[in-house]
Amino acid sequence: ASSLCCTLKAQLEAIEDGVHQYNDATHKRLQDQVQRLNQLVDDLYTLSLADIGALQYQKSHYDLKQIIDDTYQTFKAAFEKANLNLALINNLPETSPVFADEKRLQQLFSNLLQNSLQYTDAPGATLIESEQVNNEYIIRIHDSAPDVPAQQRAHLLERLYRADSSRNRQSGGAGLGLSLCQTIAQAHNGSIEINESKLGGLCVSVHLPCPDEKV
């Protein structure tokens, strides 16, 4: 948070001193910095609630296939604007019931797509694949370069960890998003794995259990 505040302060001072002109490009940079700061505060608050056992989940029966479809549609325009191709191969059954907090699952998948949007080099691509394997739903989010060295991937789910690689740019976050995703997955008796992607970047796999009974 301190680095973001310092960056904002420096940019505002540069405008005040006449070093930088206030134009559309400057306005967008300031907006992006404020959005990142807001996201950081939100993630910190959510994780602090989880730490003290106060993060509430209101679970009911939902259709996982529909949740994934909706998240894909929400992000499609943002990826196009960033010169990234977002594709979806949703091989889940037409009826894919999941006992979950719909809002938290949407947050999980949104964080993963935002992470891919933020770190993938343009022009590039992100692919969402989903399927059911036995009694488990698997949702994989592949993206193209850059990758993270294999020895660092195991640490990406750790809170505040940021890889020392080309994916750790000024546009990067504070290392909270993936940790928050793991917290949400575990609250649904699921898990997250990170491996090399067939597209050249990272593949984040979300595993969620199928309910014992169909809705």
C-alpha positions in Angstrom: 0.0 0.0 0.0 2.8 2.4 0.8 4.4 2.0 -2.6 1.1 2.7 -4.3 0.6 5.8 -2.2 4.1 7.0 -3.0 3.5 6.5 -6.7 0.2 8.4 -6.6 1.9 11.2 -4.6 4.8 11.4 -7.0 2.5 11.6 -10.0 0.3 14.3 -8.5 3.4 16.3 -7.5 4.7 16.0 -11.0 1.4 17.5 -12.3 1.5 20.3 -9.8 5.1 21.2 -10.7 4.3 21.2 -14.4 6.6 18.2 -15.1 3.7 16.2 -16.4 0.6 17.5 -18.2 -2.8 16.4 -17.0 -4.3 14.7 -20.0 -6.3 11.6 -20.8 -3.2 9.3 -20.4 -2.4 10.9 -17.0 -6.0 10.6 -15.9 -6.0 6.9 -16.8 -2.8 6.2 -14.9 -4.1 7.8 -11.8 -7.4 5.9 -12.1 -5.4 2.6 -12.4 -3.4 3.4 -9.3 -6.5 4.2 -7.3 -8.2 1.0 -8.5 -5.2 -1.0 -7.4 -5.1 0.6 -4.0 -8.9 -0.1 -3.6 -8.3 -3.7 -4.5 -5.5 -4.0 -2.1 -7.6 -2.6 0.7 -10.5 -4.9 -0.2 -8.2 -8.0 -0.3 -6.6 -7.1 3.0 -10.0 -6.7 4.7 -11.3 -10.0 3.3 -8.2 -11.9 4.4 -8.3 -10.3 7.8 -11.9 -11.6 8.2 -10.8 -15.0 7.2 -7.9 -15.0 9.7 -10.3 -14.4 12.6 -12.9 -16.8 11.3 -15.4 -13.9 10.6 -15.5 -14.3 6.8 -19.1 -15.5 6.2 -20.2 -17.8 3.5 -23.9 -18.0 2.5 -24.0 -21.3 0.7 -26.8 -22.6 -1.4 -27.2 -24.7 -4.6 -26.0 -23.0 -7.8 -25.0 -24.0 -11.4 -21.2 -23.9 -11.7 -21.4 -23.9 -15.5 -23.5 -20.7 -15.4 -21.2 -19.0 -12.9 -18.2 -19.7 -15.2 -20.1 -18.5 -18.3 -21.2 -15.3 -16.6 -17.6 -14.5 -15.4 -16.3 -15.1 -18.9 -18.8 -12.7 -20.4 -18.0 -10.1 -17.7 -14.3 -10.1 -18.6 -14.4 -10.5 -22.4 -14.4 -6.8 -23.2 -11.6 -6.0 -20.8 -9.4 -8.6 -22.4 -10.2 -7.4 -25.9 -9.3 -3.8 -24.9 -5.9 -5.1 -23.6 -5.2 -6.9 -26.9 -5.6 -10.3 -25.2 -7.8 -13.1 -26.5 -10.1 -14.6 -23.9 -11.6 -18.0 -24.8 -13.8 -20.4 -23.0 -14.1 -24.2 -23.4 -16.8 -25.1 -20.9 -17.1 -28.9 -20.9 -19.1 -29.1 -17.7 -22.4 -31.0 -17.9 -25.4 -28.9 -18.6 -26.4 -29.4 -15.0 -23.4 -28.8 -12.8 -24.7 -28.2 -9.3 -22.4 -26.9 -6.7 -23.1 -26.1 -3.0 -21.4 -22.8 -2.6 -21.5 -19.1 -1.9 -22.1 -17.7 -5.4 -20.6 -14.3 -4.6 -17.4 -15.8 -3.3 -17.0 -18.2 -6.3 -17.5 -15.3 -8.6 -14.8 -13.4 -6.6 -12.5 -16.4 -6.9 -12.8 -16.7 -10.7 -12.8 -12.9 -11.2 -9.5 -12.6 -9.2 -7.9 -15.3 -11.3 -9.0 -13.7 -14.6 -7.9 -10.2 -13.3 -4.5 -11.7 -12.4 -4.2 -13.1 -16.0 -5.3 -9.8 -17.5 -2.8 -7.9 -15.4 0.3 -10.0 -16.0 -0.1 -11.5 -19.5 1.9 -9.8 -22.2 0.0 -8.3 -25.2 -0.7 -9.6 -27.7 -1.5 -12.8 -25.8 -4.2 -15.2 -24.8 -6.1 -16.6 -21.9 -8.0 -19.9 -22.0 -10.6 -21.1 -19.5 -11.2 -24.8 -19.5 -13.7 -26.6 -17.3 -14.7 -30.2 -17.0 -16.0 -32.8 -14.5 -13.7 -35.7 -13.6 -15.4 -38.3 -11.5 -16.7 -36.4 -8.4 -14.7 -33.3 -9.0 -15.0 -30.1 -11.0 -11.8 -28.8 -12.5 -11.5 -25.3 -13.9 -8.2 -24.4 -15.5 -7.1 -20.9 -16.5 -4.2 -20.9 -18.9 -2.4 -17.8 -20.1 0.4 -17.0 -22.5 3.8 -15.6 -21.6 5.4 -14.7 -19.3 5.8 -17.7 -17.1 7.1 -18.0 -13.6 10.2 -20.3 -12.8 9.1 -23.7 -11.6 10.8 -23.2 -8.2 8.8 -20.1 -7.6 5.3 -21.4 -8.6 4.8 -23.3 -5.3 5.1 -20.0 -3.4 2.6 -18.0 -5.5 -0.3 -18.9 -3.2 1.5 -17.6 -0.2 0.3 -14.2 1.1 2.4 -11.2 0.0 4.7 -13.4 -2.2 5.6 -11.8 -5.5 7.7 -13.7 -7.9 11.0 -12.2 -9.0 10.3 -12.6 -12.7 8.9 -10.7 -15.7 5.4 -11.3 -14.3 6.3 -9.0 -11.4 5.9 -5.6 -13.1 4.9 -2.2 -11.9 1.4 -3.1 -12.9 1.5 -6.1 -10.5 -0.4 -6.4 -7.3 0.7 -7.0 -3.7 0.6 -10.8 -3.7 -2.8 -11.1 -2.1 -5.1 -12.1 -4.9 -4.0 -15.8 -5.3 -3.9 -16.2 -1.5 -7.5 -15.0 -1.3 -8.5 -17.4 -4.1 -7.0 -20.3 -2.2 -8.9 -19.2 1.0 -12.2 -19.2 -0.9 -11.5 -22.6 -2.6 -10.6 -24.2 0.8 -13.8 -22.8 2.3 -15.6 -24.9 -0.4 -13.6 -28.0 0.3 -11.6 -27.4 -2.8 -8.0 -26.6 -3.7 -5.8 -24.6 -6.2 -2.8 -25.8 -8.1 -0.4 -23.7 -10.2 1.6 -25.3 -13.1 3.1 -24.3 -16.4 0.5 -23.5 -19.1 0.4 -25.0 -22.5 0.1 -21.4 -23.8 3.5 -20.5 -22.3 2.5 -18.8 -19.1 0.8 -20.1 -16.0 -2.0 -22.6 -15.5 -4.1 -22.1 -12.4 -6.3 -25.1 -11.7 -9.3 -24.9 -9.3 -10.6 -28.1 -7.9 -14.1 -28.2 -6.4 -16.1 -31.2 -5.2 -19.3 -32.2 -6.8 -22.3 -32.4 -4.4 -23.3 -35.9 -3.2 -26.8 -35.3 -4.6 -28.0 -33.6 -7.8 -30.1 -30.5 -7.4 
